[in-house]
Amino acid sequence: MIFVNINEHPTKSNIKVFYYKDIEHANYFENLLKTSKVNYEKQIDEDGDQTIYFGINKSDFEQVKRLNYLTIGHFRKPFIPDVYLRYFVIFLSIIILTIAFIGAWLSK
């Protein structure tokens, strides 16, 4: 499931807002912005839930959207975290597909 954390700015139509609830994710995203030399504004919701907001010009949106997805991907957990179970599922799927292809081929 992809978590999309992009909103329109409430008052400025030329600004997109990216937000993060986790400080580690926000720091990683901010480092990507700095290395890409993208201008941004940062604000932390001090009174609420400590959400960190980044205001980005719409002209940089496509580049920053890619950086956002890189950040989300960097912290994403594997679908099947156990390595042995993951390979077992892949192996079992290959066996089932092989049996299905053999059955389809023999039924002709």
N, C-alpha and C positions, 0 to 999 in steps of 0.2 A: 504494500500500500504506500503510495507516495503522499507525503505530507506537504501540502502546498502552503507556504507561509508568506504569501504576497497579498498586499492590499493596496487600494488607491489611497492617496493622501487625502485627509478630510477637507483641507482648504486649498491646496495647491494642485492644480490639474496636471502639471508637468512633472510631478514627483510620484514615484512608486515606493512603497514601504515594504521592506522585508523585516520580519520579526522572529526572534528566537527566545524561547523560555529558558534555555540552558546556557549558562555563561561560557562553558567550554565550546559549544557550537558557535556562539556569537564571536568568541575570540578567534576561532579558526576562520570564520567568514570574514572578519575584519582584516586578518592577515592576508587573505586572498585579495581583498579589495585594495589593500596597500601595495601588494606586489604587482597588481594589475594597473596601478596608478589611476584608480577610479575615484572621483570626488564623491563624498558621501557626508551625510549628517548622522550623528549617533545620539540616541536619547534612551535613557533607562527610566522605566516607570518606577520611581522611588516609592510612591504611595500605594501602588497596587501589588501585582504579583511579580515584580522585578523583571518584567519582559523588556528585552533590549530591542530597540527599533533602529533601522538604518534607512534613511531617506536617500533615494537614488534618482538622478535625472532620467527621464524616459528615453533620452538619446542613448544612454548606456544600458538600457534594460536588457537587451538580448545577451550582452556580455555578462552582466551581473546575474541574470537568470541561470546561465551556465555555471557560474561560481556558486550559486545557491544550491544547485543540484549536486555539484561536487562536494559541498559541505554535507548535505544530507546523505550522500553515498558514503562519505568517509566514516560517518558514525552509525551507519546501518548495520544491524545484526544479521547474520546469515539466516536464511529461512529454516534450514535444518542445522542447528549449531554443532551437533556431534558429527565428527568427520566420518567415523565408521558407519553410522546410520545413513549419512548422506550417500556414501558409495554403495551401501547395500540397496538403497532405493533406486539408484541409477542402474545397478547391476540387475535388480529384479525387473525394472522397466524394460531393459534390453532383452531379457529372457522372454517376457510376455510379448513384446513386439515381434521377436523372432518366431515364437510359436504361432502368433497370429498370421505372419507372412507365410509360414510353411503351410498352415491350414488353408489359407486362401489359395496358395499355389496348387496344393493337392486337390482341392475341390473342383478344379477346372477340368 
